[in-house]
Every structure is written in C-alpha cells, then in structure tokens.
Amino acid sequence: MSVPWCSLGTVGQSGWSAWAFWGFGPTAGIRVSVVSLGEHSDLGNVHWLYHNSGLVGFSRYHELVTKYGKLEPLAVVDLRPQSSAKVEVHFQDKVEEMSIRLDQTVAELKKHLKTVVQLSTSNMLLFYLDQEAPFGPEEMKYSSRALHSYGIRDGDKIYVEPRMK
C-alpha cells in the first residue's frame, strides 16, 4: 500500500526530516513541512487506521488534521468478484441472451440450459468464447469447475453443441 507522503531528505542528528504531503480533491497539491519522526509515525498510523478500519484511535488526530489537512484515500478499489454476467447462448441457429450466476458450476449451468436447448446434460457440449480472447472457444468440460474461474464477463458467448456418438 502506498503511503501519502515521501521523504525529501535524510534524517539529521536532531531527528527531524522534511516530508511532502499530497492529497486529491479539496486537499490537492503538494505541501512540504518539517515533521518529527514521532509525528511521521503518528501520521502513518492515523492514516492507516482511518482508511482501513474506519476507526480513529489517536487523540492527536484532530490536531494533525488541522495542521496538515485531511488526506483522501489514494484509490478506492472494489475487489469483490462479479456475481453474474449477461452472455449470449448459441445453439444451432438460435441465439438467446441470458443472465447467469458465476458462482454456479458447469454442471449446474447445463441443467439450467437443458430447458433452453432441449438436450440432456450428458449429450451437451459447452464452449466458452471470451470476447477479447485471441485463441477461440474453450471447451467447458469439467463439470465441477465454477463459472467465475473462466473469467466470464458481460457480452461473452457460450456455444452449445450436441455430443456426437
């Protein structure tokens, strides 16, 4: 994780150093201040606590905010996986757009598609085509594999073919 300050010099014998603080939004711009090593440690702890746990555990928090301004988070990243995707299901000459749950397995998807394509799950072959993949369709042959592991996104295609005997 990046911290919102950087050293502009080395620590002298007095234990002081120059530090630059920057922010985004209303606190945009670079401000250079001389900060003691203790204050630097306090600022780092306050920043981490504030942005990672929502707690402010230091009594000096308001004093430091008054002196240096409120630091905005450097980035807001949502790492939750996508839970569903709208895909095109192709079977013979028919194309049907469907919303599928990505936490289900290939076997569960086959059961869901059974009513759409009028094939039994054992006679069904599924192929996944990523809209950005240069390699072509990938056979979805492992029935216990979760759909999210294929990296399925909105707009991708699933081809259903009858199994040849």
Backbone bond lengths (Angstrom), bond angles and torsions (degrees), N, CA, C in turn:
res aa  C-N    CA-C-N  psi(-1)  N-CA   C-N-CA  omega(-1)  CA-C   N-CA-C  phi
1 M - - - 1.457 - - 1.521 108.34 -
2 S 1.302 117.97 133.06 1.446 121.67 177.46 1.514 109.41 -77.73
3 V 1.315 115.87 142.22 1.454 119.63 174.56 1.505 108.38 -100.35
4 P 1.326 118.82 148.99 1.463 120.43 -172.49 1.518 113.31 -85.23
5 W 1.287 118.69 39.57 1.454 121.23 173.10 1.512 108.47 -155.00
6 C 1.311 116.52 158.35 1.458 119.67 178.19 1.522 108.79 -144.00
7 S 1.310 115.61 153.79 1.455 120.41 -178.73 1.518 109.67 -79.03
8 L 1.304 115.78 134.80 1.458 120.34 176.42 1.524 111.18 -105.22
9 G 1.304 117.41 0.16 1.451 120.10 -179.75 1.506 110.23 -165.50
10 T 1.310 115.94 -179.68 1.455 119.68 179.77 1.516 109.16 -94.21
11 V 1.311 115.22 160.12 1.452 120.70 179.98 1.524 108.04 -78.39
12 G 1.296 115.54 126.83 1.460 120.10 179.11 1.522 111.27 -85.15
13 Q 1.325 116.26 -175.82 1.452 120.88 -179.44 1.524 111.67 -64.76
14 S 1.310 117.14 -23.26 1.459 120.20 -178.30 1.531 112.33 -78.48
15 G 1.346 117.44 -10.02 1.459 120.32 -179.26 1.517 113.12 81.77
16 W 1.328 118.13 19.04 1.456 122.04 178.87 1.519 109.31 -112.85
17 S 1.309 116.27 154.25 1.454 121.12 178.63 1.514 108.16 -149.18
18 A 1.316 116.11 161.85 1.464 120.76 176.51 1.521 107.95 -94.84
19 W 1.316 116.32 134.42 1.450 121.34 -179.09 1.516 109.07 -130.30
20 A 1.319 115.60 144.36 1.468 120.56 177.01 1.521 108.33 -105.53
21 F 1.318 116.47 135.91 1.453 122.22 177.60 1.517 107.25 -117.36
22 W 1.324 115.94 136.53 1.445 118.66 174.70 1.511 109.29 -136.80
23 G 1.309 115.07 160.86 1.460 119.73 -179.94 1.507 109.46 -150.51
24 F 1.309 115.72 178.30 1.445 121.45 179.19 1.516 108.31 -122.01
25 G 1.297 116.30 158.96 1.458 119.91 179.79 1.515 110.25 76.60
26 P 1.348 117.88 -132.37 1.458 120.53 -175.40 1.526 113.04 -67.29
27 T 1.333 117.87 -17.67 1.462 119.39 -179.92 1.521 111.39 -103.89
28 A 1.330 117.14 20.67 1.459 120.69 -175.75 1.522 110.81 -62.52
29 G 1.296 114.53 150.65 1.447 121.19 179.11 1.511 110.82 113.02
30 I 1.285 115.60 165.09 1.465 120.60 -179.88 1.517 108.33 -104.91
31 R 1.325 114.48 131.32 1.453 120.73 175.19 1.522 107.17 -120.24
32 V 1.302 117.50 130.65 1.462 121.17 179.52 1.515 107.87 -106.02
33 S 1.332 115.83 128.00 1.452 121.63 -179.59 1.510 109.28 -138.49
34 V 1.305 115.88 156.21 1.455 120.86 172.98 1.522 107.03 -92.62
35 V 1.333 116.48 125.05 1.452 122.75 -174.57 1.517 107.97 -129.66
36 S 1.322 116.23 135.44 1.459 119.18 176.71 1.525 109.23 -70.97
37 L 1.314 116.46 160.68 1.457 119.98 179.70 1.520 111.11 -61.94
38 G 1.319 118.00 -36.20 1.458 121.26 177.64 1.516 111.38 -63.65
39 E 1.350 116.17 -43.59 1.462 119.81 178.42 1.525 111.08 -64.64
40 H 1.337 115.35 -39.03 1.463 118.87 179.12 1.521 110.29 -60.74
41 S 1.308 116.59 -43.81 1.458 120.88 178.37 1.525 110.45 -63.19
42 D 1.345 116.49 -43.65 1.467 120.25 177.91 1.527 111.48 -60.97
43 L 1.349 116.93 -42.64 1.458 120.57 179.83 1.520 110.94 -62.86
44 G 1.319 116.23 -42.45 1.464 119.67 179.07 1.510 111.23 -62.47
45 N 1.322 116.81 -43.96 1.465 120.35 179.49 1.520 111.70 -65.28
46 V 1.319 116.75 -42.98 1.460 121.03 179.85 1.525 109.92 -63.19
47 H 1.339 116.44 -45.65 1.468 119.99 -179.43 1.523 109.91 -60.88
48 W 1.324 118.02 -45.54 1.450 121.09 -179.33 1.530 110.72 -63.52
49 L 1.318 117.36 -47.64 1.462 120.15 -179.29 1.522 111.81 -62.54
50 Y 1.329 116.32 -43.25 1.457 120.11 -176.10 1.523 111.55 -65.13
51 H 1.329 116.94 -45.65 1.458 119.81 -173.77 1.522 113.71 -88.72
52 N 1.323 119.36 -17.93 1.455 120.33 -177.49 1.520 113.78 -106.04
53 S 1.290 118.69 -25.66 1.460 118.39 -178.95 1.523 112.79 -123.98
54 G 1.308 117.38 -9.23 1.453 119.76 -178.62 1.517 113.06 76.92
55 L 1.312 116.79 2.88 1.454 120.98 -179.04 1.526 109.89 -104.40
56 V 1.283 116.29 147.34 1.454 121.20 172.75 1.517 105.97 -118.83
57 G 1.333 116.27 106.67 1.450 120.36 -171.67 1.508 114.89 -100.85
58 F 1.316 119.69 7.78 1.462 121.05 -176.64 1.522 110.18 -116.42
59 S 1.304 115.42 138.33 1.463 119.31 179.52 1.527 110.95 -70.61
60 R 1.334 117.13 -20.90 1.467 121.03 -178.31 1.523 112.33 -84.86
61 Y 1.312 117.92 1.95 1.458 120.76 -175.13 1.531 112.00 -53.59
62 H 1.330 117.27 -52.74 1.465 120.44 -176.35 1.525 111.05 -66.29
63 E 1.322 117.22 -33.81 1.465 120.81 176.65 1.531 110.30 -64.55
64 L 1.322 116.73 -43.59 1.457 120.39 -179.83 1.526 111.64 -69.48
65 V 1.333 117.33 -36.90 1.463 120.20 176.84 1.520 110.29 -65.83
66 T 1.315 117.08 -40.21 1.460 121.04 178.36 1.520 110.84 -62.91
67 K 1.324 115.86 -41.60 1.457 120.41 -176.45 1.535 112.67 -75.24
68 Y 1.371 117.43 -42.67 1.460 120.44 -172.31 1.522 114.44 -112.95
69 G 1.316 118.06 -8.59 1.459 121.09 -178.19 1.513 111.16 88.75
70 K 1.329 115.81 161.58 1.456 120.93 -179.95 1.521 109.23 -81.29
71 L 1.326 116.15 128.48 1.456 120.91 179.08 1.520 109.20 -89.14
72 E 1.306 115.88 125.96 1.462 121.26 177.90 1.530 108.38 -81.21
73 P 1.335 117.73 153.76 1.466 119.54 176.16 1.528 109.85 -60.28
74 L 1.316 116.55 144.36 1.462 120.13 -178.95 1.526 111.38 -69.82
75 A 1.339 117.53 -33.66 1.457 121.08 178.90 1.527 108.87 -156.67
76 V 1.313 114.89 150.64 1.454 120.70 173.45 1.526 105.93 -114.91
77 V 1.314 116.13 114.51 1.455 121.44 -175.25 1.523 109.04 -120.89
78 D 1.312 116.33 125.67 1.461 121.84 176.79 1.521 107.41 -98.77
79 L 1.329 117.09 110.61 1.455 121.91 -176.84 1.527 112.84 -99.46
80 R 1.312 116.64 8.49 1.455 118.92 177.74 1.525 109.40 -67.38
81 P 1.328 117.57 138.69 1.467 119.16 178.71 1.522 110.97 -71.96
82 Q 1.317 115.22 153.35 1.459 120.82 176.77 1.522 107.40 -67.59
83 S 1.321 118.26 136.69 1.467 120.90 -175.19 1.526 113.20 -96.62
84 S 1.317 118.48 -21.16 1.461 121.00 178.51 1.520 109.23 -149.54
85 A 1.326 114.83 163.38 1.466 120.07 178.91 1.522 108.91 -147.03
86 K 1.326 115.25 147.68 1.466 120.77 174.20 1.525 106.75 -94.64
87 V 1.320 115.10 117.04 1.465 120.82 -178.14 1.521 109.61 -122.81
88 E 1.324 114.96 160.42 1.462 121.20 173.30 1.515 107.57 -97.57
89 V 1.326 116.43 126.57 1.460 121.52 176.51 1.530 107.06 -103.27
90 H 1.335 115.39 120.93 1.466 121.99 -178.85 1.524 108.90 -106.86
91 F 1.333 115.95 127.14 1.465 121.44 174.58 1.520 107.79 -143.01
92 Q 1.318 115.65 118.44 1.456 123.25 -174.97 1.521 108.67 53.07
93 D 1.320 118.86 -117.66 1.470 121.02 -178.72 1.518 112.72 -98.62
94 K 1.343 117.11 1.64 1.462 120.71 -175.91 1.522 110.40 -97.48
95 V 1.325 115.15 143.50 1.466 122.68 174.09 1.515 106.90 -128.88
96 E 1.320 114.96 126.06 1.468 119.54 179.47 1.521 108.68 -129.22
97 E 1.327 115.84 129.93 1.464 119.81 176.25 1.524 108.15 -86.39
98 M 1.335 115.26 129.74 1.457 120.44 -177.86 1.520 109.67 -134.47
99 S 1.315 114.59 152.32 1.460 120.90 171.05 1.520 106.66 -101.36
100 I 1.330 116.16 123.16 1.466 119.72 -178.04 1.529 109.44 -118.43
101 R 1.329 114.95 147.79 1.466 121.03 175.27 1.519 108.29 -80.93
102 L 1.300 117.97 131.09 1.456 121.85 -176.92 1.520 113.33 -85.06
103 D 1.330 117.58 -7.41 1.466 119.67 177.82 1.530 111.63 -87.53
104 Q 1.327 117.62 -5.42 1.457 119.73 178.84 1.527 110.86 -84.70
105 T 1.321 116.00 164.31 1.458 121.10 -179.69 1.526 110.33 -92.07
106 V 1.330 115.97 171.56 1.466 121.41 177.18 1.534 109.65 -60.72
107 A 1.341 117.71 -40.91 1.469 121.09 179.15 1.526 110.92 -60.76
108 E 1.334 117.79 -41.75 1.464 121.07 179.21 1.531 110.96 -67.15
109 L 1.334 117.00 -36.50 1.463 120.45 176.81 1.524 110.09 -65.00
110 K 1.332 117.14 -41.35 1.466 120.10 178.34 1.533 110.90 -60.51
111 K 1.331 116.96 -41.15 1.474 120.21 177.91 1.525 110.42 -61.91
112 H 1.331 116.06 -39.63 1.467 120.69 179.62 1.531 110.58 -68.02
113 L 1.334 117.19 -37.13 1.463 121.30 -178.20 1.527 112.98 -78.68
114 K 1.321 117.01 -15.06 1.466 121.92 -177.07 1.524 111.65 -54.79
115 T 1.317 117.69 -40.74 1.469 121.13 -179.49 1.532 111.66 -74.93
116 V 1.322 116.68 -27.16 1.473 120.55 -176.90 1.531 110.73 -77.72
117 V 1.347 116.87 -43.84 1.463 120.06 -173.23 1.525 113.36 -102.16
118 Q 1.332 118.39 -4.46 1.461 123.18 177.82 1.530 112.55 58.05
119 L 1.337 116.36 41.31 1.462 123.07 174.80 1.517 108.12 -126.11
120 S 1.327 116.11 149.97 1.461 118.44 174.10 1.534 108.37 -75.23
121 T 1.305 116.13 156.09 1.475 119.74 -177.89 1.522 112.17 -62.27
122 S 1.312 118.38 -30.72 1.464 120.55 -179.82 1.526 112.21 -75.28
123 N 1.327 118.07 -20.35 1.469 122.15 178.75 1.522 112.76 -100.60
124 M 1.315 117.27 16.37 1.460 122.42 -174.28 1.530 110.34 -114.50
125 L 1.323 116.37 128.76 1.463 121.97 171.24 1.526 107.88 -110.89
126 L 1.322 117.06 133.08 1.464 121.34 179.15 1.511 109.47 -112.72
127 F 1.333 114.80 138.73 1.458 121.68 175.81 1.520 107.72 -128.33
128 Y 1.321 115.53 135.65 1.464 121.01 -179.24 1.518 108.90 -107.55
129 L 1.328 117.08 130.58 1.459 122.22 177.83 1.523 108.94 -118.85
130 D 1.318 115.21 111.71 1.460 121.63 175.73 1.524 107.08 -74.14
131 Q 1.324 117.44 133.14 1.465 121.29 -177.39 1.527 112.72 -64.07
132 E 1.325 118.32 -19.56 1.466 120.70 -178.83 1.525 113.21 -112.21
133 A 1.328 117.94 0.35 1.470 120.81 -176.27 1.527 110.30 -80.22
134 P 1.324 117.15 133.66 1.459 119.73 179.10 1.533 112.99 -86.70
135 F 1.333 118.60 -1.26 1.457 121.01 -170.56 1.516 114.73 -95.10
136 G 1.301 119.40 -13.80 1.454 121.15 -177.24 1.513 111.39 97.11
137 P 1.335 116.20 -175.54 1.461 120.59 -175.33 1.529 112.78 -66.34
138 E 1.327 115.31 148.76 1.466 123.18 176.87 1.524 107.34 -114.34
139 E 1.327 116.15 129.56 1.464 119.22 179.56 1.521 109.38 -71.59
140 M 1.308 115.85 134.40 1.460 122.23 178.14 1.526 107.30 -95.97
141 K 1.325 116.93 75.48 1.460 121.41 -169.97 1.517 114.83 -96.24
142 Y 1.321 118.30 -10.29 1.466 120.47 -179.53 1.526 109.22 -97.29
143 S 1.314 116.54 106.69 1.469 121.20 -171.94 1.526 113.39 -66.03
144 S 1.324 118.27 -23.50 1.464 119.88 -179.09 1.530 112.75 -93.31
145 R 1.318 117.49 -0.26 1.471 120.80 -179.11 1.529 110.12 -77.63
146 A 1.326 115.69 133.50 1.465 121.05 179.39 1.528 110.23 -73.49
147 L 1.321 115.80 145.40 1.465 120.24 -177.39 1.526 112.87 -64.58
148 H 1.337 117.44 -32.94 1.467 118.93 -178.49 1.524 111.78 -63.78
149 S 1.340 117.91 -22.40 1.464 120.57 -179.33 1.528 112.31 -71.76
150 Y 1.327 117.78 -14.85 1.456 121.45 175.06 1.530 111.53 -82.89
151 G 1.317 117.84 -12.12 1.467 121.07 -178.08 1.521 112.23 76.03
152 I 1.311 116.72 31.70 1.467 121.18 -177.93 1.522 110.03 -66.01
153 R 1.351 115.16 133.79 1.464 122.27 178.62 1.523 109.06 -130.89
154 D 1.324 115.55 169.05 1.466 120.90 176.73 1.530 109.57 -55.33
155 G 1.330 116.21 136.14 1.458 121.39 176.83 1.523 114.42 92.61
156 D 1.327 118.95 -9.42 1.463 120.82 177.69 1.526 109.68 -72.49
157 K 1.342 115.62 169.47 1.465 120.19 -175.12 1.519 110.55 -125.21
158 I 1.335 114.98 144.14 1.460 122.18 173.72 1.528 106.79 -122.59
159 Y 1.333 114.63 125.20 1.466 121.15 179.58 1.523 108.80 -103.49
160 V 1.332 115.88 131.77 1.467 121.83 177.98 1.524 107.20 -109.37
161 E 1.317 115.52 126.09 1.469 121.37 178.80 1.522 108.38 -124.55
162 P 1.342 116.68 143.68 1.470 118.22 174.43 1.531 109.80 -72.43
163 R 1.315 116.83 142.17 1.457 121.65 178.67 1.524 108.21 -73.79
164 M 1.335 116.20 130.23 1.461 120.93 177.88 1.528 109.74 -83.80
165 K 1.318 116.15 134.75 1.467 119.68 -179.13 1.486 111.34 -99.19
